[in-house]
Amino acid sequence: ASVAGLIKSSGKVLDLGQYDKASNLDELKKECKAGRAPPLTPAEFDRQLETKSFTSKKADLAQVQALYLHAYESRLGCVTELWLRE
């Protein structure tokens, strides 16, 4: 979810738990539009990642951390303003 939050436009993020009775796609988008939390900093991502299970934590943890850091820096490295919904 963290990387998806960095790359998807907010209009493409839906909270289907909000579904009530939409009968078409436009109604569904309006009814289920999700908010977006600020992206995790790489340090916070690493802290949360430490609590997760891996098939081979020794091998995979550093790789996942590096991939997130790269995604974070490439997407947010030049950002001057973020628009977030409550």
C-alpha positions as CSV (number, residue, x, y, z in Angstrom):
1,A,0.0,0.0,0.0
2,S,2.8,2.4,0.7
3,V,4.3,2.3,-2.8
4,A,0.8,2.4,-4.3
5,G,0.2,5.6,-2.3
6,L,3.2,7.2,-4.0
7,I,2.2,6.4,-7.5
8,K,-1.6,6.3,-7.9
9,S,-3.7,9.4,-8.4
10,S,-6.1,9.8,-5.5
11,G,-9.0,9.5,-7.9
12,K,-8.0,5.9,-8.5
13,V,-8.0,4.8,-4.8
14,L,-11.3,3.4,-3.6
15,D,-12.5,2.2,-0.2
16,L,-14.9,-0.5,-1.1
17,G,-15.9,-0.8,2.6
18,Q,-17.8,2.4,1.9
19,Y,-20.0,0.7,-0.7
20,D,-23.7,1.1,-0.1
21,K,-25.9,1.1,-3.2
22,A,-24.0,2.5,-6.1
23,S,-25.4,1.1,-9.4
24,N,-22.7,2.3,-11.8
25,L,-19.0,3.1,-11.9
26,D,-19.5,6.9,-11.5
27,E,-21.7,6.4,-8.4
28,L,-19.2,3.9,-7.1
29,K,-16.3,6.3,-7.5
30,K,-18.2,9.0,-5.7
31,E,-19.4,6.7,-2.9
32,C,-16.2,5.0,-2.3
33,K,-13.5,7.7,-2.9
34,A,-10.8,7.0,-0.3
35,G,-8.7,9.5,1.6
36,R,-5.0,9.2,1.4
37,A,-2.6,9.2,4.3
38,P,0.8,11.0,3.9
39,P,3.5,8.6,2.6
40,L,5.6,6.9,5.1
41,T,9.1,8.2,5.4
42,P,11.7,5.6,4.6
43,A,12.7,5.4,8.3
44,E,9.1,4.8,9.4
45,F,8.6,2.3,6.6
46,D,11.7,0.4,7.8
47,R,10.4,0.4,11.4
48,Q,7.0,-1.0,10.3
49,L,8.7,-3.5,7.9
50,E,10.7,-5.0,10.8
51,T,7.4,-6.3,12.3
52,K,6.5,-8.2,9.1
53,S,7.2,-11.8,8.2
54,F,9.3,-12.9,5.2
55,T,10.2,-16.2,3.8
56,S,13.8,-15.2,4.1
57,K,14.0,-12.0,6.2
58,K,17.7,-11.9,6.0
59,A,17.7,-11.9,2.3
60,D,14.4,-10.0,1.6
61,L,14.3,-7.2,4.2
62,A,17.2,-5.1,2.8
63,Q,15.9,-5.5,-0.7
64,V,12.4,-4.3,0.2
65,Q,13.8,-1.4,2.1
66,A,16.0,-0.4,-0.8
67,L,13.1,-0.7,-3.3
68,Y,10.9,1.6,-1.1
69,L,13.7,4.1,-0.6
70,H,14.2,4.3,-4.4
71,A,10.4,4.7,-5.0
72,Y,10.1,7.3,-2.3
73,E,13.1,9.4,-3.6
74,S,12.1,9.1,-7.2
75,R,8.5,10.1,-6.5
76,L,8.9,12.6,-3.8
77,G,12.5,13.9,-4.4
78,C,11.3,17.1,-6.1
79,V,7.8,17.4,-4.7
80,T,7.1,20.8,-3.1
81,E,3.4,20.2,-2.2
82,L,1.2,17.2,-1.4
83,W,-2.6,17.2,-1.6
84,L,-4.1,14.8,0.9
85,R,-7.8,14.2,1.8
86,E,-9.1,13.6,5.3
